[in-house]
Amino acid sequence: MPTLPLRALPSTSRREGVAGVLREAITSGELPPGYKLVELDIAHQLGTSRAPVREALRQLEQEGLIVSYPYRGTAVLGVSQEEIENVLVPVRIALEQFAFRKAMDRMGDDDFTVLEGIVESMESAAARGDLGEIADDDVRFHEAVVIFSGQQHCLQIWRSIQPRVRAYFRRDASYYGNPSDVAGQHRELIDVLRSGDAGAAEKAVVTHIRTHFSEPPAGA
């Protein structure tokens, strides 16, 4: 198993800091599925006590990124293609179809400016070949639409699955095809939102969500 070179944390927000470092390492693939997480080792590398590490591990377990086994310790939990297809994709489609319908009736110029800014960030990341940032912008775009929908229950559901959605976005970022196309695909979603056509939005959401992740990549 690889050893991650973790930097010591500042004295403030220790739990959040530990969780953030580990979350990034997990979703980026630096800590692979099955990697054993040992409180003492993490605390030593981060320059903190075991208490915030323990709290951070509980948080990450709630997010579905790690799993604790009785008498066997804690390990990174991978995202399987089966879970993507049978859980995350169907949940995303149902949730985002509803959120897009609600958002298009509420969004103003400032909201569209936010989405355009995320797409521009995707374009910049594509120009640099930064697939990880494209994946993160992808997550930010969809979360923004859920926020703009004004449906708090949708946002709660989204945030409960977001860490695992981000994990599979980051895991499969190399299968985006042409990275430059990703921004264009999200501009199409912006156009649908501007159109006010709820039926078109529902179809666009399904097509978009299934564009990259409906089938396991060949040879994966």
N, CA, C and O of each residue as an XYZ file, in Angstrom:
880
protein
N       0.831     -1.194      0.000
C       0.000      0.000      0.000
C       0.876      1.258      0.000
O       1.906      1.288      0.674
N       0.479      2.300     -0.749
C       1.294      3.512     -0.800
C       1.204      4.297      0.495
O       0.194      4.231      1.195
N       2.251      5.037      0.816
C       2.250      5.937      1.953
C       2.084      7.351      1.435
O       2.889      7.822      0.631
N       1.037      8.034      1.896
C       0.758      9.375      1.397
C       1.549     10.398      2.201
O       1.466     10.397      3.429
N       2.314     11.272      1.549
C       3.048     12.312      2.275
C       2.104     13.431      2.688
O       1.847     14.352      1.913
N       1.594     13.352      3.891
C       0.621     14.320      4.373
C       1.328     15.448      5.109
O       2.264     15.212      5.872
N       0.876     16.675      4.876
C       1.455     17.841      5.530
C       0.748     18.131      6.846
O      -0.452     17.894      6.985
N       1.499     18.643      7.799
C       0.922     18.996      9.092
C      -0.149     20.067      8.917
O      -0.057     20.923      8.038
N      -1.169     19.999      9.777
C      -2.303     20.919      9.688
C      -2.119     22.107     10.616
O      -1.416     22.001     11.621
N      -2.744     23.247     10.294
C      -2.761     24.369     11.246
C      -3.591     23.988     12.452
O      -4.310     22.990     12.429
N      -3.493     24.778     13.503
C      -4.145     24.423     14.760
C      -5.660     24.547     14.707
O      -6.350     23.925     15.515
N      -6.201     25.338     13.771
C      -7.651     25.535     13.696
C      -8.311     24.470     12.826
O      -7.703     23.950     11.890
N      -9.572     24.153     13.150
C     -10.393     23.246     12.340
C      -9.667     21.927     12.067
O      -9.550     21.491     10.922
N      -9.186     21.309     13.136
C      -8.421     20.076     12.958
C      -9.254     18.971     12.311
O      -8.800     18.312     11.376
N     -10.475     18.773     12.812
C     -11.291     17.701     12.254
C     -11.573     17.944     10.785
O     -11.414     17.047      9.957
N     -11.999     19.185     10.453
C     -12.295     19.507      9.066
C     -11.041     19.373      8.196
O     -11.107     18.925      7.051
N      -9.895     19.773      8.768
C      -8.654     19.673      8.017
C      -8.269     18.238      7.714
O      -7.875     17.915      6.593
N      -8.386     17.375      8.718
C      -8.071     15.957      8.514
C      -9.019     15.354      7.493
O      -8.592     14.651      6.577
N     -10.316     15.630      7.653
C     -11.305     15.088      6.721
C     -11.034     15.572      5.297
O     -11.150     14.800      4.345
N     -10.674     16.851      5.151
C     -10.418     17.390      3.820
C      -9.227     16.746      3.142
O      -9.279     16.417      1.957
N      -8.133     16.562      3.907
C      -6.938     15.939      3.344
C      -7.236     14.504      2.912
O      -6.868     14.096      1.811
N      -7.895     13.749      3.771
C      -8.188     12.356      3.451
C      -9.208     12.243      2.319
O      -9.092     11.374      1.455
N     -10.204     13.127      2.330
C     -11.219     13.095      1.270
C     -10.579     13.323     -0.098
O     -10.894     12.627     -1.063
N      -9.688     14.293     -0.170
C      -9.013     14.590     -1.428
C      -8.149     13.412     -1.864
O      -8.124     13.056     -3.042
N      -7.444     12.812     -0.914
C      -6.586     11.673     -1.241
C      -7.400     10.476     -1.730
O      -6.962      9.745     -2.618
N      -8.570     10.282     -1.156
C      -9.425      9.158     -1.552
C     -10.046      9.402     -2.927
O      -9.982      8.541     -3.804
N     -10.648     10.583     -3.110
C     -11.348     10.838     -4.367
C     -10.386     11.004     -5.542
O     -10.767     10.773     -6.690
N      -9.148     11.400     -5.267
C      -8.170     11.536     -6.338
C      -7.525     10.207     -6.697
O      -6.841     10.099     -7.715
N      -7.743      9.191     -5.858
C      -7.158      7.887     -6.117
C      -5.803      7.671     -5.469
O      -5.228      6.591     -5.603
N      -5.275      8.674     -4.767
C      -3.990      8.503     -4.092
C      -4.073      7.440     -3.008
O      -3.119      6.698     -2.777
N      -5.219      7.373     -2.349
C      -5.481      6.284     -1.413
C      -6.488      5.354     -2.084
O      -7.665      5.702     -2.183
N      -6.063      4.199     -2.540
C      -6.929      3.318     -3.339
C      -7.908      2.531     -2.482
O      -7.728      2.436     -1.267
N      -8.947      1.961     -3.102
C      -9.880      1.103     -2.367
C      -9.130     -0.001     -1.637
O      -8.232     -0.637     -2.189
N      -9.520     -0.213     -0.381
C      -8.880     -1.241      0.428
C      -7.732     -0.739      1.274
O      -7.259     -1.458      2.154
N      -7.268      0.488      1.030
C      -6.153      1.038      1.799
C      -6.545      1.148      3.270
O      -7.585      1.719      3.595
N      -5.718      0.606      4.154
C      -6.018      0.622      5.588
C      -5.638      1.979      6.188
O      -4.523      2.465      5.999
N      -6.563      2.565      6.895
C      -6.363      3.857      7.539
C      -6.150      3.642      9.035
O      -7.045      3.172      9.737
N      -4.977      3.984      9.506
C      -4.615      3.776     10.906
C      -4.552      5.131     11.609
O      -3.778      6.005     11.218
N      -5.363      5.298     12.635
C      -5.459      6.589     13.333
C      -4.097      7.135     13.729
O      -3.786      8.295     13.461
N      -3.295      6.308     14.359
C      -2.008      6.773     14.876
C      -1.095      7.248     13.752
O      -0.424      8.272     13.881
N      -1.069      6.499     12.643
C      -0.221      6.878     11.513
C      -0.677      8.197     10.906
O       0.144      9.057     10.589
N      -1.994      8.354     10.745
C      -2.528      9.590     10.162
C      -2.223     10.775     11.077
O      -1.797     11.832     10.612
N      -2.439     10.594     12.363
C      -2.183     11.670     13.322
C      -0.714     12.092     13.280
O      -0.399     13.281     13.328
N       0.176     11.110     13.189
C       1.605     11.418     13.148
C       1.955     12.207     11.891
O       2.682     13.198     11.964
N       1.445     11.777     10.742
C       1.764     12.451      9.479
C       1.189     13.858      9.421
O       1.795     14.756      8.836
N       0.023     14.053     10.023
C      -0.628     15.358      9.964
C      -0.240     16.260     11.128
O      -0.618     17.431     11.156
N       0.496     15.735     12.071
C       0.922     16.554     13.191
C      -0.206     16.939     14.115
O      -0.263     18.071     14.594
N      -1.113     15.999     14.371
C      -2.260     16.271     15.224
C      -2.458     15.111     16.181
O      -1.753     14.106     16.103
N      -3.407     15.250     17.074
C      -3.722     14.167     18.004
C      -4.669     13.181     17.335
O      -5.145     13.413     16.224
N      -4.932     12.088     18.021
C      -5.802     11.060     17.435
C      -7.276     11.464     17.458
O      -8.061     10.967     16.652
N      -7.666     12.369     18.381
C      -9.084     12.720     18.523
C      -9.672     13.308     17.236
O     -10.704     12.815     16.780
N      -9.060     14.349     16.620
C      -9.632     14.865     15.373
C      -9.570     13.862     14.231
O     -10.414     13.889     13.335
N      -8.571     12.971     14.256
C      -8.504     11.930     13.226
C      -9.687     10.988     13.372
O     -10.332     10.621     12.390
N      -9.962     10.601     14.615
C     -11.090      9.702     14.864
C     -12.400     10.347     14.417
O     -13.238      9.694     13.796
N     -12.574     11.636     14.737
C     -13.788     12.351     14.332
C     -13.886     12.459     12.813
O     -14.966     12.307     12.243
N     -12.751     12.722     12.160
C     -12.744     12.839     10.700
C     -13.093     11.509     10.047
O     -13.811     11.477      9.047
N     -12.593     10.424     10.600
C     -12.897      9.107     10.039
C     -14.383      8.785     10.170
O     -14.977      8.179      9.278
N     -14.981      9.198     11.297
C     -16.430      8.997     11.433
C     -17.185      9.778     10.360
O     -18.143      9.275      9.771
N     -16.745     11.009     10.112
C     -17.396     11.833      9.097
C     -17.272     11.202      7.711
O     -18.245     11.150      6.960
N     -16.079     10.727      7.377
C     -15.859     10.127      6.063
C     -16.641      8.821      5.910
O     -17.047      8.459      4.805
N     -16.848      8.118      7.025
C     -17.664      6.909      6.950
C     -19.122      7.273      6.667
O     -19.804      6.583      5.909
N     -19.595      8.356      7.278
C     -20.951      8.827      6.993
C     -21.100      9.237      5.531
O     -22.173      9.091      4.947
N     -20.018      9.750      4.942
C     -20.039     10.163      3.534
C     -19.898      8.974      2.593
O     -20.025      9.131      1.379
N     -19.640      7.796      3.132
C     -19.536      6.607      2.296
C     -18.193      6.435      1.620
O     -18.085      5.688      0.648
N     -17.162      7.114      2.115
C     -15.847      7.017      1.482
C     -14.956      5.973      2.140
O     -14.008      5.489      1.522
N     -15.251      5.624      3.387
C     -14.487      4.596      4.080
C     -15.456      3.677      4.809
O     -16.639      3.990      4.944
N     -14.952      2.550      5.274
C     -15.783      1.614      6.012
C     -14.962      1.052      7.170
O     -13.770      0.780      7.025
N     -15.618      0.882      8.325
C     -14.968      0.312      9.501
C     -15.473     -1.108      9.710
O     -16.678     -1.358      9.723
N     -14.541     -2.027      9.870
C     -14.876     -3.427     10.100
C     -14.520     -3.800     11.542
O     -13.421     -3.486     11.999
N     -15.424     -4.460     12.262
C     -15.104     -4.880     13.630
C     -13.840     -5.734     13.662
O     -13.718     -6.716     12.929
N     -12.927     -5.354     14.503
C     -11.669     -6.069     14.730
C     -10.723     -6.048     13.525
O      -9.656     -6.660     13.578
N     -11.084     -5.369     12.462
C     -10.220     -5.356     11.273
C      -9.799     -3.949     10.859
O      -9.036     -3.785      9.907
N     -10.287     -2.942     11.562
C      -9.870     -1.581     11.283
C     -10.708     -0.893     10.222
O     -11.816     -1.323      9.900
N     -10.159      0.175      9.692
C     -10.864      1.050      8.748
C     -10.140      1.062      7.408
O      -8.911      1.096      7.355
N     -10.915      1.032      6.323
C     -10.314      0.987      4.992
C     -11.076      1.885      4.032
O     -12.254      2.178      4.236
N     -10.388      2.318      2.982
C     -11.010      3.117      1.921
C     -12.014      2.246      1.173
O     -11.737      1.093      0.845
N     -13.179      2.820      0.913
C     -14.250      2.099      0.228
C     -14.320      2.557     -1.219
O     -14.528      3.740     -1.487
N     -14.149      1.643     -2.140
C     -14.193      1.992     -3.553
C     -15.615      2.205     -4.054
O     -16.583      1.885     -3.364
N     -15.728      2.747     -5.262
C     -17.019      2.930     -5.921
C     -17.062      1.966     -7.099
O     -16.317      2.134     -8.064
N     -17.916      0.970     -7.030
C     -17.975     -0.038     -8.090
C     -18.845      0.436     -9.242
O     -19.697      1.308     -9.073
N     -18.622     -0.144    -10.413
C     -19.457      0.170    -11.562
C     -20.906     -0.236    -11.301
O     -21.838      0.420    -11.767
N     -21.086     -1.328    -10.549
C     -22.440     -1.778    -10.215
C     -23.164     -0.722     -9.383
O     -24.339     -0.441     -9.619
N     -22.466     -0.139     -8.412
C     -23.084      0.906     -7.594
C     -23.411      2.129     -8.432
O     -24.484      2.715     -8.288
N     -22.490      2.516     -9.311
C     -22.734      3.672    -10.173
C     -24.002      3.467    -10.980
O     -24.877      4.332    -11.016
N     -24.093      2.296    -11.636
C     -25.216      2.033    -12.534
C     -26.543      1.841    -11.813
O     -27.582      2.297    -12.291
N     -26.516      1.168    -10.665
C     -27.763      0.774    -10.015
C     -28.182      1.666     -8.861
O     -29.316      1.575     -8.391
N     -27.285      2.529     -8.396
C     -27.623      3.419     -7.287
C     -27.394      4.886     -7.663
O     -28.342      5.669     -7.713
N     -26.146      5.254     -7.925
C     -25.822      6.673     -8.077
C     -26.443      7.296     -9.317
O     -26.996      8.393     -9.242
N     -26.363      6.615    -10.460
C     -26.942      7.181    -11.684
C     -28.462      7.312    -11.571
O     -28.990      8.386    -11.857
N     -29.191      6.258    -11.163
C     -30.652      6.428    -11.027
C     -31.049      7.507    -10.028
O     -31.988      8.263    -10.277
N     -30.339      7.590     -8.889
C     -30.659      8.630     -7.905
C     -30.397     10.005     -8.493
O     -31.203     10.920     -8.328
N     -29.261     10.154     -9.185
C     -28.945     11.442     -9.801
C     -30.000     11.843    -10.829
O     -30.416     13.001    -10.863
N     -30.427     10.923    -11.648
C     -31.409     11.252    -12.682
C     -32.712     11.738    -12.045
O     -33.243     12.777    -12.439
N     -33.225     10.998    -11.069
C     -34.481     11.391    -10.428
C     -34.345     12.744     -9.737
O     -35.211     13.609     -9.865
N     -33.255     12.913     -9.009
C     -33.060     14.138     -8.247
C     -32.839     15.336     -9.176
O     -33.429     16.397     -8.971
N     -31.997     15.172    -10.190
C     -31.652     16.313    -11.036
C     -32.750     16.663    -12.027
O     -32.886     17.830    -12.392
N     -33.532     15.697    -12.472
C     -34.681     16.056    -13.300
C     -35.611     16.989    -12.529
O     -36.076     17.997    -13.061
N     -35.874     16.646    -11.283
C     -36.738     17.488    -10.451
C     -36.094     18.845    -10.211
O     -36.746     19.882    -10.332
N     -34.789     18.829     -9.863
C     -34.090     20.083     -9.550
C     -34.017     20.996    -10.765
O     -34.193     22.207    -10.625
N     -33.763     20.458    -11.948
C     -33.691     21.290    -13.152
C     -35.044     21.928    -13.438
O     -35.107     23.103    -13.802
N     -36.132     21.168    -13.279
C     -37.468     21.735    -13.510
C     -37.725     22.897    -12.572
O     -38.221     23.944    -12.987
N     -37.385     22.710    -11.305
C     -37.629     23.760    -10.312
C     -36.690     24.947    -10.521
O     -37.096     26.098    -10.360
N     -35.441     24.668    -10.879
C     -34.445     25.736    -11.022
C     -34.797     26.673    -12.176
O     -34.607     27.883    -12.061
N     -35.305     26.138    -13.280
C     -35.539     26.989    -14.453
C     -36.606     28.055    -14.191
O     -36.653     29.069    -14.887
N     -37.460     27.829    -13.194
C     -38.477     28.830    -12.849
C     -37.953     29.871    -11.865
O     -38.604     30.888    -11.627
N     -36.776     29.617    -11.294
C     -36.271     30.475    -10.240
C     -34.990     31.228    -10.609
O     -34.671     32.249     -9.999
N     -34.268     30.732    -11.593
C     -32.934     31.274    -11.864
C     -32.978     32.648    -12.516
O     -33.774     32.907    -13.418
N     -32.092     33.529    -12.029
C     -31.949     34.854    -12.610
C     -30.592     35.006    -13.274
O     -29.827     34.047    -13.373
N     -30.300     36.207    -13.725
C     -29.049     36.459    -14.437
C     -27.823     36.107    -13.601
O     -26.852     35.557    -14.122
N     -27.864     36.420    -12.315
C     -26.711     36.134    -11.461
C     -26.452     34.630    -11.363
O     -25.303     34.192    -11.322
N     -27.521     33.854    -11.327
C     -27.373     32.399    -11.241
C     -26.750     31.836    -12.524
O     -25.878     30.968    -12.477
N     -27.214     32.346    -13.663
C     -26.627     31.885    -14.924
C     -25.168     32.312    -15.038
O     -24.354     31.608    -15.637
N     -24.844     33.456    -14.468
C     -23.448     33.895    -14.460
C     -22.579     32.921    -13.676
O     -21.446     32.643    -14.068
N     -23.103     32.405    -12.576
C     -22.362     31.416    -11.788
C     -22.094     30.168    -12.631
O     -20.971     29.664    -12.660
N     -23.126     29.674    -13.315
C     -22.947     28.469    -14.134
C     -21.975     28.721    -15.279
O     -21.151     27.862    -15.593
N     -22.063     29.878    -15.898
C     -21.136     30.217    -16.982
C     -19.703     30.260    -16.454
O     -18.772     29.839    -17.140
N     -19.532     30.767    -15.241
C     -18.199     30.818    -14.656
C     -17.623     29.430    -14.428
O     -16.429     29.209    -14.628
N     -18.470     28.491    -14.010
C     -18.002     27.114    -13.817
C     -17.603     26.499    -15.153
O     -16.597     25.795    -15.241
N     -18.392     26.765    -16.190
C     -18.064     26.237    -17.516
C     -16.755     26.830    -18.024
O     -15.944     26.126    -18.626
N     -16.548     28.115    -17.785
C     -15.277     28.731    -18.187
C     -14.101     28.097    -17.450
O     -13.022     27.933    -18.020
N     -14.310     27.743    -16.193
C     -13.272     27.043    -15.440
C     -12.988     25.682    -16.065
O     -11.834     25.260    -16.133
N     -14.043     24.987    -16.527
C     -13.854     23.710    -17.230
C     -12.996     23.896    -18.472
O     -12.105     23.094    -18.751
N     -13.274     24.968    -19.217
C     -12.508     25.231    -20.438
C     -11.030     25.468    -20.114
O     -10.147     24.969    -20.811
N     -10.775     26.220    -19.069
C      -9.387     26.487    -18.666
C      -8.704     25.192    -18.244
O      -7.550     24.947    -18.598
N      -9.425     24.360    -17.483
C      -8.855     23.088    -17.036
C      -8.576     22.171    -18.220
O      -7.563     21.473    -18.246
N      -9.480     22.174    -19.205
C      -9.280     21.344    -20.391
C      -8.047     21.788    -21.163
O      -7.297     20.959    -21.679
N      -7.839     23.100    -21.242
C      -6.670     23.628    -21.951
C      -5.376     23.189    -21.274
O      -4.354     23.005    -21.934
N      -5.426     23.022    -19.945
C      -4.245     22.577    -19.196
C      -4.144     21.064    -19.119
O      -3.132     20.526    -18.671
N      -5.196     20.375    -19.555
C      -5.226     18.920    -19.428
C      -5.446     18.452    -18.004
O      -5.040     17.348    -17.643
N      -6.088     19.285    -17.186
C      -6.313     18.965    -15.785
C      -7.661     18.261    -15.633
O      -8.682     18.909    -15.404
N      -7.661     16.936    -15.761
C      -8.904     16.172    -15.731
C      -9.541     16.192    -14.343
O     -10.765     16.181    -14.219
N      -8.710     16.223    -13.300
C      -9.258     16.270    -11.949
C     -10.062     17.522    -11.708
O     -11.119     17.470    -11.078
N      -9.577     18.654    -12.201
C     -10.315     19.906    -12.009
C     -11.592     19.917    -12.841
O     -12.613     20.450    -12.405
N     -11.540     19.330    -14.040
C     -12.765     19.228    -14.840
C     -13.813     18.442    -14.065
O     -14.976     18.842    -14.011
N     -13.408     17.325    -13.464
C     -14.346     16.504    -12.690
C     -14.914     17.289    -11.520
O     -16.110     17.207    -11.240
N     -14.063     18.052    -10.831
C     -14.547     18.844     -9.697
C     -15.504     19.945    -10.153
O     -16.500     20.222     -9.485
N     -15.199     20.572    -11.294
C     -16.105     21.590    -11.835
C     -17.443     20.961    -12.239
O     -18.501     21.573    -12.089
N     -17.378     19.744    -12.747
C     -18.589     19.020    -13.114
C     -19.491     18.873    -11.884
O     -20.691     19.141    -11.951
N     -18.912     18.450    -10.776
C     -19.668     18.316     -9.534
C     -20.219     19.674     -9.097
O     -21.380     19.773     -8.700
N     -19.395     20.715     -9.168
C     -19.828     22.065     -8.746
C     -21.008     22.550     -9.575
O     -21.929     23.169     -9.041
N     -20.990     22.274    -10.879
C     -22.067     22.703    -11.769
C     -23.396     22.085    -11.328
O     -24.396     22.786    -11.173
N     -23.392     20.778    -11.132
C     -24.643     20.093    -10.807
C     -25.126     20.462     -9.409
O     -26.330     20.578     -9.179
N     -24.202     20.647     -8.481
C     -24.620     21.083     -7.144
C     -25.225     22.485     -7.203
O     -26.194     22.775     -6.500
N     -24.660     23.349     -8.033
C     -25.195     24.707     -8.158
C     -26.642     24.682     -8.643
O     -27.480     25.425     -8.133
N     -26.940     23.828     -9.629
C     -28.318     23.752    -10.127
C     -29.255     23.276     -9.022
O     -30.363     23.791     -8.875
N     -28.803     22.286     -8.243
C     -29.638     21.802     -7.136
C     -29.879     22.930     -6.138
O     -30.992     23.080     -5.634
N     -28.862     23.715     -5.851
C     -29.021     24.860     -4.942
C     -30.016     25.865     -5.520
O     -30.891     26.362     -4.810
N     -29.877     26.164     -6.826
C     -30.755     27.149     -7.455
C     -32.204     26.673     -7.525
O     -33.115     27.484     -7.692
N     -32.423     25.359     -7.399
C     -33.793     24.842     -7.428
C     -34.583     25.280     -6.200
O     -35.814     25.308     -6.220
N     -33.860     25.625     -5.122
C     -34.533     26.045     -3.902
C     -35.191     24.916     -3.137
O     -35.988     25.155     -2.230
N     -34.858     23.682     -3.500
C     -35.472     22.518     -2.857
C     -34.494     21.956     -1.824
O     -33.566     21.225     -2.170
N     -34.710     22.299     -0.573
C     -33.755     21.929      0.465
C     -33.613     20.424      0.608
O     -32.514     19.926      0.849
N     -34.721     19.688      0.462
C     -34.631     18.233      0.593
C     -33.784     17.646     -0.527
O     -33.062     16.672     -0.310
N     -33.861     18.226     -1.724
C     -33.016     17.766     -2.829
C     -31.551     18.026     -2.526
O     -30.690     17.192     -2.806
N     -31.275     19.190     -1.953
C     -29.896     19.527     -1.625
C     -29.350     18.582     -0.564
O     -28.184     18.192     -0.618
N     -30.186     18.213      0.400
C     -29.743     17.275      1.431
C     -29.404     15.920      0.827
O     -28.395     15.310      1.181
N     -30.252     15.450     -0.085
C     -29.985     14.165     -0.738
C     -28.721     14.261     -1.587
O     -27.871     13.371     -1.552
N     -28.604     15.358     -2.359
C     -27.422     15.539     -3.196
C     -26.148     15.506     -2.360
O     -25.182     14.829     -2.713
N     -26.152     16.236     -1.258
C     -24.932     16.306     -0.446
C     -24.628     14.979      0.237
O     -23.480     14.724      0.601
N     -25.639     14.131      0.418
C     -25.381     12.811      0.996
C     -24.685     11.882      0.000
O     -23.956     10.977      0.405
N     -24.906     12.100     -1.301
C     -24.260     11.251     -2.309
C     -23.095     11.944     -2.993
O     -22.333     11.300     -3.714
N     -22.942     13.262     -2.780
C     -21.927     14.021     -3.507
C     -20.510     13.485     -3.357
O     -19.782     13.426     -4.348
N     -20.082     13.084     -2.133
C     -18.711     12.575     -2.035
C     -18.463     11.360     -2.913
O     -17.384     11.225     -3.488
N     -19.451     10.471     -3.024
C     -19.256      9.286     -3.856
C     -19.417      9.621     -5.341
O     -18.762      9.015     -6.189
N     -20.280     10.577     -5.655
C     -20.361     11.049     -7.040
C     -19.018     11.654     -7.450
O     -18.498     11.356     -8.526
N     -18.464     12.502     -6.590
C     -17.158     13.098     -6.890
C     -16.095     12.025     -7.032
O     -15.209     12.131     -7.880
N     -16.179     10.981     -6.196
C     -15.194      9.900     -6.266
C     -15.242      9.212     -7.622
O     -14.193      8.927     -8.200
N     -16.443      8.938     -8.146
C     -16.475      8.263     -9.441
C     -16.198      9.221    -10.583
O     -15.686      8.803    -11.622
N     -16.524     10.501    -10.418
C     -16.115     11.486    -11.428
C     -14.595     11.523    -11.536
O     -14.036     11.480    -12.632
N     -13.929     11.604    -10.371
C     -12.469     11.668    -10.373
C     -11.862     10.361    -10.861
O     -10.875     10.366    -11.596
N     -12.450      9.245    -10.455
C     -11.940      7.933    -10.868
C     -11.994      7.753    -12.371
O     -11.065      7.215    -12.972
N     -13.083      8.203    -12.980
C     -13.311      7.963    -14.403
C     -13.009      9.179    -15.269
O     -13.416      9.223    -16.430
N     -12.302     10.164    -14.725
C     -12.052     11.403    -15.476
C     -11.328     11.147    -16.785
O     -11.521     11.882    -17.753
N     -10.493     10.110    -16.829
C      -9.743      9.837    -18.055
C     -10.636      9.319    -19.175
O     -10.199      9.217    -20.322
N     -11.897      8.989    -18.847
C     -12.815      8.501    -19.867
C     -13.776      9.587    -20.356
O     -14.797      9.283    -20.973
N     -13.449     10.847    -20.082
C     -14.268     11.948    -20.565
C     -14.250     12.043    -22.096
O     -15.094     12.724    -22.678
N     -13.317     11.380    -22.741
C     -13.158     11.571    -24.185
C     -12.339     12.826    -24.404
O     -11.288     12.998    -23.786
N     -12.802     13.697    -25.269
C     -12.122     14.970    -25.488
C     -12.499     15.914    -24.343
O     -13.659     16.312    -24.238
N     -11.534     16.281    -23.477
C     -11.868     17.131    -22.332
C     -12.531     18.439    -22.736
O     -13.326     18.991    -21.976
N     -12.212     18.939    -23.921
C     -12.785     20.210    -24.363
C     -14.286     20.104    -24.600
O     -14.993     21.113    -24.584
N     -14.777     18.879    -24.821
C     -16.208     18.695    -25.078
C     -17.055     18.863    -23.824
O     -18.246     19.159    -23.910
N     -16.438     18.672    -22.650
C     -17.210     18.675    -21.406
C     -17.868     20.032    -21.172
O     -19.034     20.105    -20.784
N     -17.118     21.101    -21.411
C     -17.690     22.441    -21.234
C     -18.882     22.640    -22.165
O     -19.905     23.188    -21.756
N     -18.756     22.201    -23.402
C     -19.849     22.337    -24.354
C     -21.092     21.588    -23.922
O     -22.212     22.066    -24.105
N     -20.893     20.410    -23.347
C     -22.034     19.631    -22.869
C     -22.758     20.353    -21.734
O     -23.980     20.260    -21.614
N     -22.013     21.064    -20.912
C     -22.647     21.812    -19.828
C     -23.267     23.115    -20.325
O     -24.244     23.595    -19.750
N     -22.713     23.683    -21.378
C     -23.369     24.846    -21.988
C     -24.738     24.445    -22.555
O     -25.682     25.234    -22.526
N     -24.836     23.234    -23.060
C     -26.127     22.752    -23.553
C     -27.149     22.697    -22.409
O     -28.323     23.014    -22.601
N     -26.695     22.296    -21.232
C     -27.599     22.282    -20.076
C     -28.033     23.690    -19.698
O     -29.186     23.911    -19.328
N     -27.114     24.639    -19.790
C     -27.469     26.034    -19.517
C     -28.529     26.507    -20.512
O     -29.487     27.181    -20.133
N     -28.355     26.155    -21.776
C     -29.329     26.548    -22.804
C     -30.707     25.972    -22.498
O     -31.724     26.642    -22.677
N     -30.729     24.715    -22.033
C     -32.008     24.085    -21.688
C     -32.654     24.808    -20.519
O     -33.863     25.040    -20.518
N     -31.853     25.164    -19.525
C     -32.392     25.898    -18.379
C     -32.964     27.251    -18.808
O     -34.004     27.675    -18.305
N     -32.293     27.916    -19.726
C     -32.773     29.207    -20.212
C     -34.067     29.052    -21.014
O     -34.893     29.964    -21.048
N     -34.240     27.904    -21.655
C     -35.400     27.706    -22.540
C     -36.714     27.641    -21.775
O     -37.764     28.005    -22.304
N     -36.655     27.175    -20.520
C     -37.882     27.024    -19.747
C     -38.707     25.823    -20.147
O     -39.846     25.685    -19.701
N     -38.160     24.944    -20.980
C     -38.873     23.754    -21.459
C     -38.587     22.595    -20.512
O     -37.518     21.988    -20.580
N     -39.539     22.282    -19.626
C     -39.329     21.252    -18.610
C     -39.118     19.878    -19.236
O     -38.285     19.104    -18.765
N     -39.864     19.571    -20.291
C     -39.713     18.271    -20.948
C     -38.326     18.109    -21.545
O     -37.704     17.054    -21.420
N     -37.844     19.165    -22.195
C     -36.501     19.124    -22.771
C     -35.452     18.989    -21.675
O     -34.437     18.319    -21.863
N     -35.690     19.614    -20.549
C     -34.740     19.535    -19.436
C     -34.646     18.111    -18.902
O     -33.551     17.625    -18.623
N     -35.778     17.444    -18.761
C     -35.777     16.076    -18.254
C     -34.998     15.149    -19.189
O     -34.222     14.311    -18.731
N     -35.205     15.300    -20.494
C     -34.475     14.469    -21.456
C     -32.988     14.799    -21.448
O     -32.148     13.904    -21.531
N     -32.667     16.087    -21.349
C     -31.267     16.511    -21.369
C     -30.515     15.973    -20.160
O     -29.352     15.584    -20.271
N     -31.177     15.951    -19.005
C     -30.531     15.441    -17.796
C     -30.168     13.975    -17.959
O     -29.054     13.570    -17.627
N     -31.095     13.182    -18.465
C     -30.826     11.753    -18.655
C     -29.673     11.552    -19.626
O     -28.739     10.800    -19.347
N     -29.742     12.221    -20.757
C     -28.679     12.085    -21.761
C     -27.335     12.497    -21.192
O     -26.330     11.816    -21.398
N     -27.316     13.609    -20.476
C     -26.063     14.129    -19.943
C     -25.465     13.196    -18.897
O     -24.273     12.894    -18.956
N     -26.262     12.739    -17.949
C     -25.736     11.903    -16.877
C     -25.205     10.588    -17.422
O     -24.235     10.038    -16.901
N     -25.842     10.085    -18.473
C     -25.407      8.810    -19.034
C     -24.320      8.947    -20.102
O     -23.849      7.942    -20.634
N     -23.923     10.166    -20.418
C     -22.938     10.367    -21.490
C     -21.630      9.647    -21.230
O     -21.096      8.988    -22.122
N     -21.099      9.767    -19.999
C     -19.772      9.241    -19.718
C     -19.762      7.961    -18.896
O     -18.792      7.204    -18.942
N     -20.837      7.708    -18.141
C     -20.729      6.687    -17.124
C     -21.783      5.591    -17.221
O     -21.974      4.836    -16.267
N     -22.478      5.490    -18.370
C     -23.532      4.491    -18.451
C     -22.988      3.078    -18.586
O     -23.669      2.124    -18.212
N     -21.795      2.922    -19.104
C     -21.224      1.598    -19.276
C     -19.781      1.616    -18.800
O     -19.113      2.645    -18.902
N     -19.285      0.492    -18.280
C     -17.890      0.444    -17.887
C     -17.001      0.672    -19.100
O     -17.280      0.124    -20.166
N     -15.930      1.471    -18.972
C     -15.015      1.663    -20.077
C     -14.418      0.340    -20.516
O     -14.147     -0.529    -19.687
N     -14.213      0.181    -21.809
C     -13.659     -1.061    -22.351
C     -12.320     -1.350    -21.710
O     -11.439     -0.492    -21.654
N     -12.178     -2.588    -21.221
C     -10.912     -2.982    -20.629
C     -10.730     -2.553    -19.191
O      -9.711     -2.860    -18.573
N     -11.742     -1.820    -18.633
C     -11.585     -1.340    -17.260
C     -11.874     -2.475    -16.270
O     -11.795     -2.272    -15.058
